[in-house]
Amino acid sequence: MEDTAYESFRQGLFEAIWRDLDPLEEEIENTESLPYDRLMPLLRGMRAFGLTIPEEYGGVGLSMSQYLPVLGEFAKVQGGIRVVVHVHNSMAHALWELGNEQQRKEILPGCVDGTNSVAFALTEPDHGSGADLGTTIVRDGDDYVINGRKWLITNSDFATHFIVFGKTDPSGGEEAVSAVLVERDTPGFTIEALPETMGCKGGQHGLLTFVDVRVPVANLLGEEGRGLAQMEQALEISRVFIAATSLGTAERSLELALRYSKERVTFGKALAARQGIQRYLAEMATDVYALRNMISDAAEKWDRGLRIPAEASMCKLFGLEAVGRVTDRALLVFGGIGYTRKHPIERLYRDARLNWLEEGPPTIQYMVAASALLNGYAWDR
């Protein structure tokens, strides 16, 4: 999107986020559920479902540099809403990157208006992720037959399509992993809700079960046996998306801490006048500044058509560490009242902890970044 059009779109979207979505925060936190009957029309009106989808499919067509600040703004309001927007756009973008033209034309226009939504089904309760998969996707004539279980699958309560990873050769290793698209109402495919999460309240991270689920061979996503490479490609930019949500949460926490430090008076002085509080604020601002610039660098490289395996993992890793420190210090600025629901910092503190786990925990990010560097990857381009 051209810069002038983007600024106008961004301004209108940000106004709508705070006008229409912020009032839902207390209800969502109280009920631990998202009011989809009101939320979805609001998101549709904001064009929030088509942010990363190219204009040729009806989407907004934002570059990554344009999209990341938008995602960060959603993170400031309420974590469950952010998760819906993030996963929907992340997986629509993955389908555009990895799917063939027929798959794009069939699914992406519906993603723009919210009638379609794609979820990512990788992690398993009985195994792990990556090459450690028990799910099988075995060819039988013109079909694939899927058996296995997945869990912690975000947006499983409303997703219409699932990118499912499994082994097309059960005896094979990494080269046997493939990905197929499975529609929600396919026979043999069932979805169960898992317990509510600590933060980012309202969305569902479900348990998926596949019992002799048959899908056409045409549902193969990308190439057979290339599932792990495709997974890394999809997760690469999505890790930067997680870093952007960390940034949004950190920015909001800093903003609230700054305001409260000026308003709260003890022993005749505002908290902001105390050296210990000033140190907390300076440390918080340093983390925000560093993360903001890391994300900007990674997004600019992606928009130039470069792969960013090390940068993406470093952004995600630093982001989760930074937002952890920022929300810790913000809570200290607020003191005991910050541990109650009187102020949003309590919610932001809980919301931030999901960022540890999305798109791989810290140990995975260490491994990916170090592997890229040891193999001669030039991350400082």
N, C-alpha and C positions, 0 to 999 in steps of 0.2 A: 504494500500500500504506500502511495506517495506520502511524503512527510506532512504536507498540509492537511491532507485528508485524514491521516493517522491522528494528528493532534486533535482534530475536531471529534473524531470517533472516540478517542481515549477520554477526552474531557466529558463527553456525554455518558460514556460507560461508567466512569468513576462516580459521577453524580448519581446515576441509577443504582449503583452498588450500595452507596450509603443511604440513599433515599428509600429504596425498596427492600434491600436484603438485610441491612443492619437491624431493622425492627423485628426480624424473625429470630434473632439470636437467642433471646431469653426463652422463647417458646421451645426452640430446638434443644437447648440445654436442659430444660425442665422435663421434656417428654422423651428425650434421647431418640427422636425420630425427625425426619425431614418432612415438611408438609408439601409433598410433591404436587398436590392439586393446585397449590398457589405458586410454589417455587418454579416448576417447569415453565409455565407461561411467562414468568418474569425473566428467566434466563433466555428463553426464546426471543422475547422482545428486545433483549440486550444484544442479541446475536452471539451469545456466549458459547453456543454449541458449534459454531463454525469458525472459531478464531484461527486455527492452524490449517484449515482446509483451503486449498487454492480456489481462486475466484471462478475458474472454469467449471467447478462442481457446485458453485453457489455460495462458497464460503467467503469469509472476510479476507483471507490471504495475508495474514500478518507474517512478517519476517520473525525470526527468533528474537532479534533485538527488540522488536516491537511487542511481541507476545509476553515476554518474561515480566516486564513491569505490571502488565495487566493481571497475570496470574498472582503476582505478589500482592496486589490490591485485594483480590478475593480472599487471600490468606489472612488478611487483617480483620475481616468481618466475622467469619465463623468457619471453623475447620472442616466441618462436614460438607458445607457448600463448596469450599475450595476443592475438596477431594472429588466431588462430582464433576466440577469443571475441569480439573486437572486430568483425571483419568480419561474422561470423554475425549478431550482434545489431544492428549498424548497418544491414545490408541487410534484415533482417526488419522493422526499424522503417521503413525506406524503403518497403518493399512495403505495409506498413500505411498509411503516409501517402499513397502515390500510387496504389495498386491499387484496383480495384473490389471490391465485396463478394464476388463469386464467386471472384476471385483470392485474396482473403484466406482465405476458408473452405477453399479447395482446398490452400493451401500452408502457412499459418501454424501450424495444429495440428501438422503434421509437423516444422516448425522447432523447436517446443517440445521434442520428444523427440529431435531430432537426425536423424530420418530424412530430413528435407528441410533444405537449406541454400541460401541465395541469394548469388550473387557479383555483383560490379559490373564490367561489361565496357565500358570507355570508351576508355582509352589505346591508341594504335596504333603499331606499329613503323615504318610507312611515312608516318605523318602525326603528329598530336599528340593533342589532346583538345579538348573544347568544340566549336566550330564547325569545327575543322580535322580533319575526319573523311573517310576514304576508304571506309569501310564503307557499303554501300547496303542499304536495306530497302524494296524496291519491291513495291507491291501487284499481285497477279495473281489476279483473281477473289476468292475467299474466303480467300486466303492472302497472306502476305508472303514474298518471296523475299530471302534475306540472302546477301550476298557481301562478303568482306573479312577483315581480320585484327585481332586485339587481342593485347596482351601485358602482362606484369606484372599478371596478373589473380589476385588473392589468393584462396586456398582453392579454386583450380581443380582440385586433386587429389581433392576430395570433394564439391564443390557439386553439387546436383541441378538447380538453376535458375540462369540467368544473365540479368541485366538488361543487354541489349545495345543500345547507341546507334548509330544510323546515319542516313543521309539518305534520307527517303522520296521526295524529289525530288533526284536526283543533281546537277541544275543549280542548285539553290537554295542559299541561305545559311543563317543561323541558324534561320530560321523553318521550314526543311525537316528539322530534326533530330527524330527520334522515338525512343522506347524500346519494345522488345518483350521478352517473356519467352521464353527458349529453354531447353528441357529438355536435360539432359546427353546422352541417347541419341538425339537427333534426327539422322536421316540427313544426311550431308554436313558434320556438325560434328565437328571433331577437336581434341584437346587435347594439347599437348606440354609437357614440363617444361623450364623455363629453369634456368641454372646457379644454384647455391646462393648465398644472400645473405651479406653481411658480418656482419650481426647478425640477431637474431630468428630464430635457426636452426630449421630443421625443417619449416616450411610451404612450400608451393609457390606460385609466382607465374608462372602458365603462359602459354603462347602458344596462342591460340585461332584456328582457321581455319574460315571459313564458305564452303562452295562450294555454291551453289544450295540453301541450307537453307530449307525451307518450314515456316512455322508459321501456325496459323490467325490470322485478323484479330482474333479474340477475345483473342489474346495481347498486343495493344497495351496498353502501360502508360500510363494517363492519356490525354492527347489527342494526336492526330497533329499533328506540327509544333511541339509544346510541349516537346520533349525537353530543350532547354537550361535552360529555366525549372525543369523537374522535377529536372534534375541538380543545379542550385544549391540547390533545396529539400532534396534528399537529403543533399548535402554540407555544408549549413549546420550542422546539429547534429553531424554526423560530425566536423567540424573541431574542435568542442569535445571530442569523444571523444578525438581525438588529443592535445589539450592535457592531458586527464586522464591519458593514459598517460605523457606527459612529466612530469607531476606525480608520478605513482607512482614512476617511475624516479629522479627527483630526490630524492624523500623517502627512498627506500631508500639512495641514494648518500650523502646527508647522514648518515643513521643509521649507516652503516658507517664513514664518515670520523670521526664523533664518537667512536665506540667505539675505533677503531684509534688515534686521537690520544691517548687516555688510556692505552692498553696499551703503545704503542711508546715505549721509553726510549732516548735517546741522550745521551751525555755526562752521565749521571746525572739527566736530566730527561725527563719525558714530553713528547711532541710538543705536547700541549695547553697546556703552559706557555709555549710560544714564540709571540711576538707575530705572526710571519708566518703561522703555522698558525691562530691565532685569527682573523686577518683573513680567511683563506680560509673558515673555518667561518661567520663572520658574513655574508660575501657569499653563500654558499650558502643560508643560512637566509633571507636577504632575498629571493632569487629564489623560493624555495619559498613563502614567505608571500605575495608579490605574486601569483604564479600561482594559488595556492589561492583567493584572493579574487576574481580575475578570473573564474575558472571558476564559482565560486559565484554571482556576479552574472549571468553568461550563462545558467546553468541555471535560476535563479529566474525570469528573464524568459521563457524558453521554456516553463516550467511554467505561466506565466500566459497562455500562448497567443500570445505576441508573436514576431514574426520577429526574427532577430538576425544579419543578414548582416555588419555591421561588427564586432560583438562576437565572432562566431565566428572570423573571420579574424584579429582581434587576439589572441584567445586562442591560436590555433594558432601564430601568428607569435611571440608572446612565449614560448609554451611551448617551441618548438624552440630559441630562443635561450637561455632559462633552463636547460633541461636540458643544453644544450651547455656552458654555463659551469659548472654544478654538477658534471657528470661530469669536466670538465677539472680542476677544483680538487680533487675527490675523488681523482683519480689522483695529483695532486701531493702530497696528504697521505700517501698510501700509498708514494709514491716508486717505486723500481725494482721492488719486489716486487708492486706493483699492476699492473704490465705483464705479469705472469705469470698463470696460471690458478689460483694458490693462493687468490686472493680473488675474490668475485663482482664486484668493481668493474670488472674487465676485460670481463666480459660486459655489464654495464650500460652501459659506455662504448660498446660496439659496438651494442647494442640501441637506444640513444638516437638513433643516426644515421639510422635509418629514419624518425624523426619529421620530418626535414627534407622528406621526399618525399611522405609519405602525404597524400592529399586536397589536393594542390597544393603546390609549393615556395614559398619566401618571396616570389618575384616575383609569384605569383598572389595571395597574401594582401595584399600592398601594393596591388595593383590593385583587388581587391574592396573593401577597407576604404576606400581613397581615393575610389573611385567612389560608394560609399554616402554618405560625408560630403559630397562635392561636390554631390550631388543632394539635399542637405537632410535626410538621415536623422538622426533624433534618437536617437543612441546612448546618451545619458546619462539615459534615462527612469528 
